[in-house]
Amino acid sequence: MMQGQMGGQPILVLPEGTLRSMGKGAQHANIAAAKAVADAVRTTLGPKGMDKMLVDSLGDIVITNDGVTILQEMQIEHPAAKMLVEVAKTQNEEVGDGTTTAAVLAGELLKKAGDLLDQNIHPTVITKGYKLAKEKALQVLDSIAQPVTPQDDETLIKIAVTAMTGKSAERSSEPLARIAVDAVKSIVVERNGKIEIDRDNIKTEKKQGGSAEDTELIKGIIIDKEIVHSGMPKDVKDAKIALIDSSLEINKTETDAQIQITSPEQLKTFLDQEEKMLKDMVEKIVASGCNVLFCQKGIDDVAQHYLAKRGILSARRVKKSDMVKLAKATQGRVVTNLSDIEESDLGKAGVVEEKKIAGEEMIFVRDCNNPKAVSILVRGGTEHVVEEVSRAMEDAVGGIASALEVGKAVAGGGAPEAAVGKALKEYSQQFSGREQLAVAAFGEAMEVIPRTLSENAGLDPIDMLVSLRSAHDEGKVTYGIDVFAAKVIDMKEAGVIEPIKIKTQAIKSASEAAELILRIDDVVSSSKSAGPPGGMPPMGGMPGMGEY
């Protein structure tokens, strides 16, 4: 309660039931909550990280190793803890991989800041030190990175395999990595000498059945629809594809019109006229020379009949996003006015066919020439495996895309974090004020990644960190922890490579979130009608955390 005193009479400023925590109490509570979130995903980090099984209120199950998926499914309530979920989300949107790294790093930065707060160092001093350390860390990463180009297949495959290591899809990571590399290379666009990759141009269709090895890349688009009429061909070679964004139906008039029919002959004339209009629509499509039609809206039964007679494979109510991808893949144009359709508007594909996958009909548009949008059909033994393989593919695609966009990669296995940690300890000596402690704390926090990799593999983290530091002191910047052999080796030689953007984005968003949380010294939470006042879980923990 926030009260003032006036002539012995308390003045209530905030409504009844409002929770308020101030000063160090509020800061430590926020740090504890954020740390609890980081600890929840910490055990999933690295090649020997374990998975989480999350069961929601409806009994739906998610089994995953993916940091952002875990944090989103956990339905975290605590306001400071939510900020760590935001860190993971940002990492996922910007890079597509490294979500656990970002969350764990943010948690560790806050933990180190908590120790500094206990030494009576002001939060603004800590945040200033963190800002300086972040800038230095980004410079160090840039200096140890190696260049990557779209022609560098070997490196790109290593990046994809590294992204999948520790996921359920790891068993078949080689073929999946090749699929991810081919998919990303197909959609690379060069503008003004810069590489641009829109990950939305890779469409993922998930169907259970077969195994993860049966996952395939379609040089074109998969449409989750069936052919509208049984009389149409089931596959068309050398397809010329019309993409239409208008309905092949008789539209009702915009105004309230009435048609009065007084005799059966008039009715027949009216129906004949309708049929003729539909036939004319189909004739316009046929005249363009197309043999495949994808329609974004409806196709009338009569129109279906005429299309089938002309041997045109057709699908209706195709999603707008799929129409856009079809245009990119087949180099066709989406036409809104039927009168205007010409041969130059048609897209081309080697084959369009309908296939039954896991009991459902799907249309495959394959073998497009230089497609700028492609599809990956993800397969797996069970629904949960398919979902997890799909998430692994997303990480791999994100990793390859961000490596090519920035054009740089670093070794994995905790090597870049160790290099940054060492550089920051040296850099901190340049400061004479209290910022020195904050910069050094940032450097120590970076080492949480190699330490967690060791812990998750059941190794002694102190021994591994000592070996790692001594290797880096000798200038071996690509040396990291091989959790399988339980020793420090050259990660670049071992083929463990990650895009630099994973590291830079994780450092940026983790340090910004930590700075934001540190500056909060007062938490005022209004009461909710249900649950405990404040609607906040007891400070210092989160509900259900013990279950993970």
C-alpha positions as CSV (number, residue, x, y, z in Angstrom):
1,M,0.0,0.0,0.0
2,M,1.2,3.5,-0.9
3,Q,0.2,5.9,1.9
4,G,0.9,9.4,2.9
5,Q,0.4,10.9,6.4
6,M,-1.5,14.1,6.9
7,G,-2.5,15.3,10.3
8,G,-2.4,11.7,11.6
9,Q,-4.9,10.6,8.9
10,P,-3.5,8.1,6.3
11,I,-4.1,9.0,2.7
12,L,-4.5,6.1,0.3
13,V,-3.0,6.7,-3.1
14,L,-3.3,3.2,-4.6
15,P,-6.4,1.1,-4.5
16,E,-6.9,-1.7,-2.0
17,G,-5.1,-4.9,-2.6
18,T,-2.3,-3.4,-4.7
19,L,1.1,-5.1,-4.2
20,R,4.2,-2.9,-4.1
21,S,7.8,-3.9,-3.7
22,M,10.6,-1.3,-3.7
23,G,14.3,-0.8,-3.9
24,K,16.7,-3.7,-3.6
25,G,13.8,-6.1,-2.7
26,A,12.2,-5.4,-6.1
27,Q,15.5,-5.7,-8.0
28,H,16.4,-9.0,-6.4
29,A,12.9,-10.4,-6.9
30,N,13.0,-9.5,-10.6
31,I,16.5,-11.0,-10.9
32,A,15.4,-14.2,-9.2
33,A,12.4,-14.6,-11.5
34,A,14.5,-14.0,-14.6
35,K,17.1,-16.5,-13.4
36,A,14.4,-19.1,-12.8
37,V,13.4,-18.8,-16.4
38,A,16.9,-19.1,-17.7
39,D,17.4,-22.2,-15.5
40,A,14.3,-23.7,-17.0
41,V,15.9,-23.8,-20.5
42,R,19.5,-24.2,-19.4
43,T,19.5,-28.0,-19.4
44,T,18.5,-28.0,-23.1
45,L,21.7,-26.3,-24.3
46,G,24.3,-28.1,-26.3
47,P,24.8,-31.5,-28.0
48,K,24.0,-33.4,-24.8
49,G,21.1,-31.1,-23.7
50,M,17.9,-32.8,-22.8
51,D,14.3,-32.1,-24.0
52,K,11.3,-30.8,-22.1
53,M,7.8,-32.3,-22.2
54,L,5.2,-29.5,-21.8
55,V,1.6,-30.5,-21.1
56,D,-1.0,-27.7,-21.4
57,S,-4.4,-27.4,-19.7
58,L,-6.1,-29.3,-22.6
59,G,-3.6,-32.2,-22.3
60,D,-1.8,-31.3,-25.5
61,I,1.8,-32.4,-25.4
62,V,4.9,-30.6,-26.8
63,I,8.3,-32.4,-26.6
64,T,11.0,-30.0,-27.5
65,N,14.6,-28.8,-27.1
66,D,13.9,-25.4,-28.6
67,G,14.3,-22.5,-26.1
68,V,11.7,-20.2,-27.5
69,T,9.1,-23.0,-27.8
70,I,9.6,-24.0,-24.2
71,L,9.3,-20.4,-22.9
72,Q,6.2,-19.7,-24.9
73,E,4.5,-22.9,-24.0
74,M,5.2,-22.4,-20.3
75,Q,2.8,-19.5,-20.0
76,I,5.1,-17.4,-17.8
77,E,3.2,-14.9,-15.6
78,H,5.9,-12.9,-13.8
79,P,6.5,-9.5,-15.5
80,A,10.3,-9.6,-15.3
81,A,10.4,-13.2,-16.4
82,K,8.3,-12.3,-19.4
83,M,11.2,-10.1,-20.6
84,L,13.4,-13.2,-21.0
85,V,10.7,-14.8,-23.1
86,E,10.9,-11.6,-25.3
87,V,14.7,-12.1,-25.6
88,A,14.2,-15.6,-26.9
89,K,11.4,-14.4,-29.3
90,T,13.6,-11.7,-30.7
91,Q,16.4,-14.1,-31.2
92,N,14.0,-16.5,-33.0
93,E,12.6,-13.8,-35.3
94,E,16.0,-12.2,-36.1
95,V,18.1,-15.3,-36.4
96,G,15.9,-18.4,-36.0
97,D,18.4,-20.2,-33.8
98,G,20.3,-19.6,-30.5
99,T,17.2,-18.9,-28.4
100,T,18.4,-20.9,-25.4
101,T,21.8,-19.2,-25.6
102,A,20.1,-15.7,-25.5
103,A,17.9,-16.6,-22.5
104,V,20.7,-18.2,-20.5
105,L,23.0,-15.3,-21.2
106,A,20.4,-12.8,-20.1
107,G,19.8,-14.8,-16.9
108,E,23.5,-14.9,-16.1
109,L,24.0,-11.2,-16.8
110,L,21.3,-10.5,-14.2
111,K,22.8,-12.9,-11.7
112,K,26.2,-11.2,-11.9
113,A,24.4,-7.8,-11.6
114,G,22.7,-9.1,-8.4
115,D,26.1,-9.8,-6.9
116,L,27.3,-6.2,-7.8
117,L,24.1,-4.7,-6.3
118,D,25.0,-6.5,-3.0
119,Q,28.3,-4.7,-3.1
120,N,26.3,-1.4,-3.2
121,I,27.1,-0.6,-6.8
122,H,24.4,1.6,-8.3
123,P,22.3,0.0,-11.1
124,T,23.1,2.8,-13.5
125,V,26.8,2.2,-13.1
126,I,26.2,-1.5,-13.8
127,T,24.1,-0.7,-16.9
128,K,26.8,1.7,-18.1
129,G,29.5,-1.0,-17.7
130,Y,27.3,-3.5,-19.5
131,K,26.8,-1.1,-22.4
132,L,30.6,-0.7,-22.8
133,A,31.1,-4.4,-22.5
134,K,28.5,-5.2,-25.1
135,E,30.2,-2.8,-27.7
136,K,33.5,-4.4,-27.0
137,A,32.1,-8.0,-27.2
138,L,30.7,-7.2,-30.7
139,Q,34.0,-5.9,-31.9
140,V,35.8,-9.0,-30.6
141,L,33.4,-11.3,-32.3
142,D,33.8,-9.5,-35.6
143,S,37.6,-9.8,-35.3
144,I,37.5,-13.6,-34.8
145,A,34.9,-14.4,-37.5
146,Q,35.6,-16.1,-40.8
147,P,33.9,-15.2,-44.1
148,V,31.1,-17.3,-45.6
149,T,29.7,-17.1,-49.1
150,P,26.7,-18.8,-50.9
151,Q,29.3,-21.0,-52.8
152,D,30.8,-22.4,-49.6
153,D,28.6,-25.5,-49.4
154,E,30.8,-27.4,-46.9
155,T,30.7,-24.6,-44.3
156,L,27.0,-24.1,-44.8
157,I,26.3,-27.8,-44.2
158,K,28.5,-27.6,-41.1
159,I,26.4,-24.6,-39.8
160,A,23.2,-26.5,-40.5
161,V,24.5,-29.7,-38.7
162,T,25.6,-27.6,-35.7
163,A,22.2,-26.0,-35.5
164,M,20.5,-29.4,-35.4
165,T,23.0,-31.1,-33.0
166,G,21.2,-31.9,-29.7
167,K,17.8,-31.9,-31.3
168,S,15.7,-35.1,-32.0
169,A,16.5,-34.7,-35.7
170,E,20.2,-35.1,-35.0
171,R,20.2,-38.8,-36.2
172,S,19.5,-37.7,-39.8
173,S,21.2,-34.3,-39.6
174,E,23.4,-34.8,-42.7
175,P,20.6,-35.3,-45.3
176,L,18.4,-32.7,-43.5
177,A,21.3,-30.2,-43.5
178,R,21.7,-30.6,-47.3
179,I,18.0,-30.0,-47.7
180,A,18.2,-26.8,-45.6
181,V,21.3,-25.5,-47.6
182,D,19.6,-26.2,-51.0
183,A,16.4,-24.5,-49.8
184,V,18.2,-21.4,-48.6
185,K,20.5,-21.2,-51.7
186,S,17.4,-21.3,-53.9
187,I,15.8,-18.2,-52.4
188,V,18.9,-16.0,-52.1
189,V,18.3,-12.6,-53.7
190,E,21.1,-10.1,-54.3
191,R,20.2,-6.5,-54.1
192,N,22.8,-3.7,-54.5
193,G,25.6,-6.2,-53.8
194,K,23.9,-7.3,-50.5
195,I,22.4,-10.8,-50.0
196,E,18.8,-10.8,-48.8
197,I,17.0,-13.9,-47.7
198,D,13.3,-14.0,-46.7
199,R,12.8,-17.2,-44.7
200,D,9.0,-17.0,-45.4
201,N,9.8,-18.1,-49.0
202,I,10.6,-21.6,-47.6
203,K,7.3,-23.2,-46.9
204,T,7.3,-26.1,-44.5
205,E,4.5,-28.8,-44.7
206,K,4.4,-31.3,-41.9
207,K,3.0,-34.8,-42.4
208,Q,3.5,-37.7,-40.1
209,G,4.5,-41.1,-41.6
210,G,7.8,-42.5,-42.9
211,S,10.7,-41.2,-40.9
212,A,12.8,-38.1,-40.6
213,E,15.0,-39.3,-43.4
214,D,12.0,-39.2,-45.8
215,T,11.9,-35.4,-45.5
216,E,12.4,-33.9,-48.9
217,L,12.9,-30.6,-50.7
218,I,10.4,-29.7,-53.4
219,K,11.8,-27.2,-56.0
220,G,8.4,-25.6,-56.0
221,I,5.3,-25.4,-53.7
222,I,3.2,-27.9,-52.0
223,I,-0.5,-26.9,-51.8
224,D,-2.5,-28.6,-49.1
225,K,-5.6,-28.8,-51.3
226,E,-7.2,-31.5,-53.5
227,I,-8.1,-31.3,-57.2
228,V,-11.7,-30.0,-57.4
229,H,-13.2,-32.4,-59.9
230,S,-12.6,-36.2,-60.3
231,G,-12.6,-35.8,-64.1
232,M,-9.5,-33.7,-64.1
233,P,-6.0,-35.1,-64.7
234,K,-4.1,-36.1,-61.6
235,D,-0.7,-35.0,-63.0
236,V,0.3,-32.6,-65.7
237,K,3.8,-32.5,-67.2
238,D,5.3,-29.3,-68.5
239,A,2.7,-27.3,-66.6
240,K,1.6,-23.9,-67.6
241,I,0.0,-22.4,-64.5
242,A,-2.7,-19.8,-64.3
243,L,-2.9,-18.0,-60.9
244,I,-6.3,-16.3,-60.5
245,D,-7.5,-14.1,-57.7
246,S,-11.2,-13.9,-58.7
247,S,-14.0,-16.4,-58.4
248,L,-15.2,-18.5,-61.2
249,E,-18.8,-18.1,-60.0
250,I,-21.7,-15.8,-60.9
251,N,-21.4,-13.0,-58.4
252,K,-24.5,-11.6,-56.8
253,T,-25.1,-7.9,-57.7
254,E,-23.8,-5.3,-55.3
255,T,-27.1,-3.5,-55.3
256,D,-30.4,-5.0,-54.1
257,A,-31.7,-6.2,-57.5
258,Q,-34.8,-8.4,-58.1
259,I,-35.4,-10.6,-61.1
260,Q,-39.0,-11.4,-61.7
261,I,-39.5,-14.6,-63.7
262,T,-43.1,-15.3,-64.8
263,S,-42.8,-18.4,-67.0
264,P,-40.7,-21.6,-67.1
265,E,-39.2,-20.5,-70.5
266,Q,-37.8,-17.4,-68.8
267,L,-36.3,-19.4,-66.0
268,K,-34.6,-21.7,-68.6
269,T,-33.2,-18.7,-70.5
270,F,-31.9,-17.2,-67.2
271,L,-30.2,-20.5,-66.2
272,D,-28.8,-20.9,-69.7
273,Q,-27.4,-17.4,-69.6
274,E,-25.7,-18.2,-66.2
275,E,-24.2,-21.3,-67.7
276,K,-23.0,-19.4,-70.8
277,M,-21.3,-16.8,-68.6
278,L,-19.4,-19.6,-66.7
279,K,-18.5,-21.2,-69.9
280,D,-17.1,-17.9,-71.3
281,M,-15.0,-17.6,-68.1
282,V,-13.5,-21.0,-68.7
283,E,-12.9,-20.2,-72.4
284,K,-10.9,-17.1,-71.5
285,I,-8.7,-19.3,-69.2
286,V,-8.3,-22.0,-72.0
287,A,-7.4,-19.3,-74.5
288,S,-4.4,-18.3,-72.4
289,G,-3.0,-21.8,-73.1
290,C,-2.8,-22.9,-69.5
291,N,-3.2,-26.5,-68.3
292,V,-3.2,-25.9,-64.5
293,L,-5.3,-23.5,-62.6
294,F,-5.0,-22.3,-59.0
295,C,-7.9,-20.1,-57.9
296,Q,-7.8,-18.1,-54.7
297,K,-11.6,-18.0,-54.5
298,G,-14.4,-20.4,-55.4
299,I,-15.0,-22.4,-58.6
300,D,-18.7,-23.1,-59.5
301,D,-19.7,-26.7,-60.2
302,V,-20.6,-25.8,-63.8
303,A,-17.1,-24.2,-64.3
304,Q,-15.5,-27.3,-62.8
305,H,-17.3,-29.4,-65.4
306,Y,-16.0,-27.3,-68.3
307,L,-12.5,-27.1,-66.9
308,A,-12.5,-30.9,-66.5
309,K,-13.6,-31.4,-70.1
310,R,-10.7,-29.2,-71.2
311,G,-8.3,-31.3,-69.1
312,I,-7.2,-28.4,-66.9
313,L,-6.1,-29.5,-63.4
314,S,-7.7,-27.0,-60.9
315,A,-7.7,-26.2,-57.2
316,R,-9.8,-23.7,-55.5
317,R,-9.6,-21.5,-52.3
318,V,-5.8,-21.6,-52.3
319,K,-4.5,-19.4,-49.5
320,K,-3.2,-15.9,-50.5
321,S,0.2,-16.7,-49.0
322,D,0.4,-19.8,-51.2
323,M,-0.6,-17.8,-54.2
324,V,2.3,-15.4,-53.6
325,K,4.7,-18.2,-53.2
326,L,3.4,-19.9,-56.3
327,A,4.0,-16.7,-58.3
328,K,7.6,-16.6,-56.9
329,A,8.3,-20.3,-57.6
330,T,6.7,-20.5,-61.1
331,Q,7.5,-16.9,-62.2
332,G,3.8,-16.4,-63.0
333,R,1.6,-13.4,-62.2
334,V,-1.5,-13.5,-60.1
335,V,-4.3,-12.2,-62.3
336,T,-7.4,-10.5,-60.7
337,N,-9.3,-9.8,-64.0
338,L,-10.1,-12.8,-66.1
339,S,-10.5,-10.7,-69.3
340,D,-6.9,-9.7,-69.0
341,I,-5.2,-13.1,-68.7
342,E,-2.5,-13.7,-71.3
343,E,0.1,-16.4,-71.9
344,S,2.8,-14.1,-70.4
345,D,1.0,-14.3,-67.1
346,L,1.3,-18.0,-66.8
347,G,3.8,-19.7,-64.5
348,K,5.8,-22.8,-65.5
349,A,6.7,-26.0,-63.6
350,G,8.1,-29.4,-64.7
351,V,5.2,-31.3,-63.2
352,V,2.1,-30.6,-61.2
353,E,0.7,-33.7,-59.5
354,E,-1.7,-34.8,-56.8
355,K,-0.4,-37.3,-54.2
356,K,-1.8,-38.9,-51.1
357,I,0.4,-38.2,-48.1
358,A,-0.6,-39.7,-44.8
359,G,-4.2,-40.2,-46.0
360,E,-4.6,-36.6,-47.3
361,E,-4.5,-35.4,-50.9
362,M,-1.9,-32.7,-51.6
363,I,-0.9,-31.0,-54.8
364,F,2.8,-30.8,-55.6
365,V,4.1,-28.2,-58.0
366,R,7.6,-29.5,-58.7
367,D,10.7,-28.9,-60.8
368,C,10.3,-25.2,-61.3
369,N,13.1,-23.4,-63.1
370,N,15.1,-21.2,-60.6
371,P,12.3,-21.0,-58.1
372,K,12.4,-18.1,-55.6
373,A,10.1,-20.0,-53.2
374,V,10.5,-23.6,-52.3
375,S,8.8,-26.2,-49.9
376,I,10.1,-28.7,-47.5
377,L,7.9,-31.7,-46.8
378,V,8.9,-32.8,-43.2
379,R,8.2,-36.4,-42.3
380,G,8.6,-38.4,-39.1
381,G,7.3,-41.5,-37.3
382,T,4.9,-39.6,-35.0
383,E,3.3,-36.2,-34.8
384,H,5.7,-35.1,-32.0
385,V,8.7,-36.2,-34.0
386,V,7.5,-34.3,-37.1
387,E,7.0,-31.1,-35.0
388,E,10.5,-31.4,-33.5
389,V,12.1,-32.1,-36.9
390,S,10.3,-29.1,-38.3
391,R,11.7,-26.9,-35.4
392,A,15.2,-28.3,-36.1
393,M,14.8,-27.5,-39.8
394,E,13.7,-23.9,-38.8
395,D,16.9,-23.6,-36.8
396,A,19.1,-24.9,-39.6
397,V,17.5,-22.6,-42.2
398,G,17.7,-19.6,-39.9
399,G,21.4,-20.4,-39.2
400,I,22.3,-20.7,-42.9
401,A,20.3,-17.6,-43.8
402,S,21.8,-15.4,-41.2
403,A,25.3,-16.7,-42.0
404,L,24.9,-15.7,-45.6
405,E,23.2,-12.3,-44.9
406,V,26.0,-11.2,-42.6
407,G,28.6,-13.2,-44.5
408,K,30.5,-14.3,-41.3
409,A,30.6,-17.3,-39.1
410,V,32.5,-18.3,-35.9
411,A,33.5,-21.6,-34.3
412,G,31.0,-23.2,-31.8
413,G,31.3,-25.2,-28.6
414,G,31.7,-22.1,-26.4
415,A,34.8,-20.9,-28.3
416,P,33.5,-17.4,-29.1
417,E,32.1,-16.9,-25.6
418,A,35.5,-17.8,-24.1
419,A,37.3,-15.4,-26.5
420,V,34.9,-12.6,-25.6
421,G,35.2,-13.4,-21.8
422,K,39.0,-13.2,-22.0
423,A,38.9,-10.0,-24.0
424,L,36.5,-8.3,-21.6
425,K,38.6,-9.2,-18.6
426,E,41.6,-7.4,-20.2
427,Y,39.4,-4.5,-21.4
428,S,38.0,-4.0,-17.9
429,Q,41.5,-3.0,-16.7
430,Q,41.3,0.2,-18.7
431,F,38.6,1.5,-16.3
432,S,39.5,3.0,-12.9
433,G,35.9,3.5,-11.7
434,R,33.3,1.0,-10.6
435,E,32.4,0.3,-14.3
436,Q,35.5,-2.0,-14.2
437,L,33.6,-4.5,-12.1
438,A,30.6,-4.4,-14.4
439,V,32.7,-5.0,-17.5
440,A,34.5,-7.9,-15.8
441,A,31.2,-9.3,-14.7
442,F,29.9,-9.2,-18.3
443,G,33.0,-11.2,-19.3
444,E,32.4,-13.8,-16.6
445,A,28.7,-14.0,-17.6
446,M,29.8,-15.0,-21.2
447,E,31.5,-18.1,-19.8
448,V,28.1,-19.4,-18.7
449,I,27.7,-21.0,-22.2
450,P,30.8,-23.2,-22.1
451,R,30.1,-24.0,-18.4
452,T,26.5,-25.0,-19.2
453,L,27.7,-27.2,-22.1
454,S,30.1,-29.0,-19.7
455,E,27.4,-29.4,-17.0
456,N,24.8,-30.8,-19.5
457,A,27.4,-33.3,-20.7
458,G,28.1,-34.4,-17.1
459,L,31.7,-33.0,-17.2
460,D,33.4,-31.1,-14.5
461,P,32.7,-27.5,-15.5
462,I,35.7,-26.1,-13.5
463,D,38.2,-28.4,-15.2
464,M,36.8,-27.7,-18.6
465,L,36.8,-23.9,-18.1
466,V,40.4,-24.0,-16.9
467,S,41.5,-25.9,-20.0
468,L,39.4,-23.6,-22.2
469,R,40.9,-20.5,-20.7
470,S,44.5,-21.8,-21.0
471,A,43.9,-22.6,-24.7
472,H,42.6,-19.1,-25.3
473,D,45.5,-17.6,-23.4
474,E,47.7,-19.2,-26.0
475,G,45.7,-17.4,-28.7
476,K,43.7,-20.4,-29.9
477,V,40.5,-18.5,-30.5
478,T,38.7,-21.4,-32.2
479,Y,39.1,-23.8,-29.3
480,G,36.0,-25.0,-27.6
481,I,34.6,-27.9,-25.6
482,D,34.1,-31.2,-27.3
483,V,31.5,-32.7,-25.0
484,F,31.8,-36.2,-26.5
485,A,35.5,-36.5,-26.1
486,A,35.5,-34.5,-22.8
487,K,38.4,-32.2,-23.9
488,V,39.1,-28.8,-25.4
489,I,39.7,-29.1,-29.2
490,D,39.8,-26.9,-32.3
491,M,36.1,-26.5,-33.1
492,K,36.7,-25.1,-36.6
493,E,38.6,-28.3,-37.4
494,A,35.8,-30.4,-35.9
495,G,33.3,-28.7,-38.2
496,V,31.3,-27.0,-35.4
497,I,30.5,-23.6,-36.9
498,E,27.8,-21.1,-36.1
499,P,26.8,-17.9,-37.9
500,I,28.1,-14.8,-36.1
501,K,24.6,-13.3,-36.0
502,I,23.5,-15.9,-33.4
503,K,26.2,-14.6,-31.0
504,T,25.8,-10.8,-31.8
505,Q,22.0,-10.9,-31.5
506,A,22.1,-12.9,-28.3
507,I,24.5,-10.5,-26.7
508,K,22.6,-7.4,-27.9
509,S,19.1,-8.6,-26.7
510,A,20.4,-10.2,-23.5
511,S,22.3,-7.2,-22.4
512,E,19.5,-4.8,-23.3
513,A,16.9,-6.9,-21.4
514,A,19.3,-7.1,-18.4
515,E,19.8,-3.3,-18.4
516,L,16.1,-2.7,-18.6
517,I,15.3,-5.1,-15.7
518,L,18.2,-3.6,-13.6
519,R,16.8,-0.1,-13.8
520,I,13.5,-1.1,-12.2
521,D,13.4,-0.3,-8.5
522,D,9.7,-0.3,-7.9
523,V,7.1,-2.8,-8.9
524,V,3.5,-1.8,-8.4
525,S,1.0,-4.5,-9.4
526,S,-2.7,-3.9,-9.3
527,S,-4.9,-6.6,-7.8
528,K,-6.9,-8.9,-10.2
529,S,-10.4,-10.1,-9.4
530,A,-9.2,-13.7,-9.2
531,G,-6.1,-15.2,-7.6
532,P,-3.8,-13.6,-5.0
533,P,-3.5,-9.8,-4.9
534,G,-1.2,-8.5,-7.5
535,G,-1.8,-11.5,-9.8
536,M,1.9,-12.1,-9.4
537,P,3.4,-15.3,-8.2
538,P,5.4,-15.2,-5.0
539,M,8.5,-13.2,-5.7
540,G,11.6,-15.3,-6.3
541,G,10.1,-18.1,-8.1
542,M,7.4,-19.0,-10.6
543,P,4.5,-21.4,-10.3
544,G,5.2,-24.9,-11.5
545,M,8.9,-24.3,-12.1
546,G,9.6,-27.4,-10.1
547,E,7.9,-29.5,-12.8
548,Y,10.6,-28.8,-15.4
